[in-house]
Amino acid sequence: MKVVTFGEIMLRLAPPGYLRFNQTNSLNATFGGGEANVAVSLANYGIPVSFITRLPDNDIGSWCEMELKKYSVDTGHILKGGDRIGIYFLEKGAVNRSSKVVYDRAYSSISTIEKGMIDWKVVFKDANWFHWTGITPAISQGAAEVCLEAVQVAYEMGLTISCDLNYRKKLWKWGKSPEEVMPELVSYCDIILGNEEDADKVFGIKPENVDIEKGKLSAKDFESVGKQLMTKFSKAKKIIITLRGSVNANFNIWSGVLWDGKYLYESPKYEITHIVDRVGGGDSFMGGLIYGLINYNNDQVALNFAVAASCLKHTVEGDFNLVNVSEVEKLMEGNTSGRVTR
């Protein structure tokens, strides 16, 4: 079973620890991006995975490609071209101070990608699964058109197609709104992941008879979101909603639900009391979900694996979830002590 993901990977620059931008004299440099994060997770779980993007043909692009190869991600179909890699600056929040992200990704190599640059039939030749996110079509008209090319060819070739809706308000600047672009793309998907904001902002779908702004939401409240999304997208076989309760920047309650058209599966809840880095949490959930659906043939176990995997990601610095299957399964079994493994 081989998975292909497509999207933008960026250079991540972040002050050490919890320093603010105006305090730091240095920035830690790593790489990250929604679809690349999913690819690294899957590679760590032993799934053959290829990441498709466009990188500048310079030392920074080569450095980025080397980082992906280090984690056993196939980079053989990455395009070279354009002028620069996108950058994002991250200031990690603490307690009641929120994290901040500042983007510097205008005119990145992938933003100037055009239809016909990627031979998707070659890319998908030995693949079984294609994953994309709503970040990619938000980047530029060209990126949106290439994403549409990809899902159409993946559909024709019989691949399972998954997407993370990933609404990013700051990115939709190229002339069309997500409401105009996303429905056609999502119509090709078998697996749809999102949260209550994604479904609301992109499709106007909210939990029925629930005021999101007031009170606590239960997992059951999101069954109606699953039903509404399946009604809108008839090809979809599974709708997954991640549920994050934020006590503060360092303490989150994390869980998820999966709707298969007949039954609502609910995951265990994890209290993540000392978050190291929450960036990439949703991507680590998606990586865990794809692995679980491929390997367990059981929606409940797949959902539990995804939530446990993403719980562990909150303990890992950087965008990538650098955990293995054994570690995730131990947490699923209830091993939460954090004792030294000797």
N, C-alpha and C positions, 0 to 999 in steps of 0.2 A: 504494500500500500504506500504510494508516494503522494505527497502533498506539495502543491505549489502555492506560494503567496506572492502578492504584488502590491507595491506601495513605495512610499518614501522612507528612507532612513536618514537620520540627521545626526550631526555632531551635537552632543549634549555637553554644555558647559555649566558647571554648578559650583558655588562656593563650598568649601569644606564644611562638613557638619551642618549646623543650623545658622551659620553666619548669613547676614543680609548682604545684598549686592554692594551697598555702600560701606560695608565693613571689611570686605575681603581684599587681600592682595594677590590671590591666586584663584584659579578655577580648575576643577577636576574635569578632565576630558574623557568622555566615553561616547558610545553611539546608541541610538535607539529610534524606534518608530513602530507603529502599531503592528504592521504585517511582519516586519523583521523580528519583533519580539515574539510573535507567535511561532515563527520559523525556528528560532533558537530553542524555545520550549520543546517543540516537537523533536528537534535533533537530540536534545538531552534525554528524551524518552526513547530514543532509538528508532524514530520514524524517519525514513528518507524524505528530505524536504529541500525544495529549491526556492530561493528567494529571487524575485524579478524586480529590478529597479533600473534607474539610469543614474550613473555617477560620472563626475568629471574625470577626464583622463589626465589626472595629476597625482601627486604624492598623497593628498588627502583622500582621494577616491580609492587609491591603492591601500592605504591604511585601513579604511573602512572595510574593504573587501577582505583583507587579511583577518580582521576581527571576526567577521562572519565565518570564514573558513576555520578559524580556531575552534569554533563550536560545532564543526562538522555540517554547516549549512552549505549546500551546493550553490555556487555563484557563477556557474558556467554560462548562464543566459543573461547576465547583467549587461546592459548596454553602456557603452562609454560615449560621452558627449556632453555638451553644455559647458557652462562656465564655473559652476560652484556647487558645493553641497550645502543643503539647508542647515541652519543652526538653531538650536533653542537653548535659552538660558533658564535655569531652574533655581529658584530660591526656595529651599524646603521650609515649610511652616512648622511651628511647634505650639502645642497646647491650643490656645485660642487665636493664634496667628496663622492665617491660611498660607499655603504655598502659592508661589507666583511663577508663571511661565511667560517669558518674553520671546517671541518668534523673530528670527531673522532668516527667512526662507524665500523671500521674493527672488524670482529669476533663478531658482535652483534648477539643476539639470533635469529633474523629473517634471518640473512645471512647464518646460518647453518641449516635452515629448509630443509626438504627433502620431496619428493613425498610420498604420503600415510599418512602423519602425520595428515592431516585435512580430515574429512569425509564431503566433500562438499555437498553431497546429504542431510545430516542432517542439515548442515548450511543453505541451500537454501530451506528447507522444506516449510516454510511459507513466503518466500521472493518473490518479484516481480521484483526487480532491483538489478543488481550487478555493482559496480563501482571499477575500478582500475586505476593506473597511470603508466606511463613509468618509474617512479622511481623504482618500485618494481623489475621488471626483470633486472634492472641495478645493483642491489645489489650483486647478486651471481647467479651461475648456479642453485642452489637449489631453490632460490626464483623465478627465471624465470620459472623453471619447475612446481612449485606449482601454479604460476599464470596461466600457460597454463592449468593445471588441472582444475582450477576454471572456466575459461571461457568456457572450453569444457562442463563441467557439467551444468553450467548456460545456455548454449545454448541448451543442451539436455532437460533441464527442462523448457524451454520457457521463461526465464527471459529476460527483457530488459538489454542490456549490454552497459555500457558507459566507455570511457577512456579519460584521459587527457594525451596527448603525453609526456609532461614534460621531455624534453631532458636535461640530466645532464651530461655534458662532464666528470666531475671529478669522476663519479661513474662507468662508463663502463670499469672495469679493470680486469674482471674475465676470459677473453679469447675470448669472442665473441663480435662483434660490434652490435649496435642497428639495423643496416641494416640487420643483419642475424637473429635477434630474433623478432623484433617488427612486421614485416608483418604478420606472422602467428597469433600472439595474436590479432592484430587489425582487422584481417579478421572476427572475431566473433562479432564485435561491431556494435551496432545500432546508437550510438551517439559518435562522435569524436570531442574532443576539443583540440585546440592548438593555437600557434601563428606562425608568419611567420618563426621564427627560428626553432621551433619544426618540422614543415613540411619540411623545407629545410634540416636540419641536419639529420633527421631520414629517409626521403624518397626522398630527392633531389627535392622536389616540391616547386616551387617559383611562385609568381605572374607573369603571362605571360606579356612580353613586358614592364617590370618594373625593374628598377635598385634600389634595396632596399637601397643601400648605398648612393644614391643621391636623394635629394629632399624629399618632403612629400608624403606619400601614402594616398590615399583615400580609404574609405570602399569598393567602387566598384572594386578596384584593386584586392580584395581578392575573388571575385567570381570565378576566374579561379583556385584558390587554392581549393575551395570547389568542383569544377567540376573534377579536377584532382584526388583528394582524393576519390571521389565517383566512379570514373572510376576504380581506383585501388582496392577499397574495396566495392564490389557490395552489401553487406548486409547493409551498412551504409544508414541511412535515413536522418540524419542531420549532417552537418559539421559546427562547430562553431569556429570562430577565434576571439581571444581577441586582441585588438589594444591599445597599450600603447605608448603615446607620452611623452617622458621624457624631460621636460624643465630643471629640475635639480632634485636632490635627494628628495627634499621636494615638488616639483610641477610637477604633472603628468596630462596628458589629457587621459581619460580612456573611452573606448567604445568597441563595439563588433559587429560582423555580424553573421548571421545564414543563411546557404544555405540548402534548403530542396530538392534540385534536380530540382526545377523549378523557385524558386524565392529567391532573396537575401534580407533578412531582415536586416535593419540597426538600431542600438540602438541610443538613445540620447548620446551626449558626455558630460562628466563631467570634469570640471576643478578642480582638487584636489590640492588646493594651499598650504595646511599646513599638509603634511602627518605625521601622528603619527607613523605608522608602516605598511609597504607595504608587509611584508612577509605574505604569505597566501592569497594574493590578488586573484590569479588565482583559488585557492581552494574555496574561498568564492564565486567566479563567478560560479564554477561548482555546488556547493551546491545550489545556487540560481536558476541555470538553471534546475537542477533535480526537485526541488520544483515546479518551474513554469510549466515545462512540465507535471508534475503529476496533478497539480491543475487547470490550466487555460485553457487547451485545445486550446491554441492560441499561435503560435510560436512567434509572435511579443511581446505579453505581457510577455511570458516566458523569452525572451531575455532581455526585459526592466527590469524585476525583477532581473535577474542575474547581470546586469550591476549596477543597483542601490544598490543591496546588497553588491557587491564588492567595490563600491565606499565608502559605509559606513565602510567596513572593514578597509580601510586606516586610519580611525579615532580611531581604537581600538588597544591597546597594546597587543602584543602576537600573536601567530599563529591563534588562534580561532576567528571566527567572532561572537561576542556575541551580535547580534541584533535579533529583532523579526520581524514577518511578518508586523505588523502594522507600524513599523519604516521604513521598506523598501517601503511599499506602499505609505507612506506619501511623501517620496522622489520622488517616481515615479510620484506623483501628482503635483510635483513642489515645495514642501515645503522645501526650501534650507536655510531658515533663521537661523536655529540653535537656535531659541528662547527657553527659558526655558519652559518646559511643566509642568503646575501646575494642 
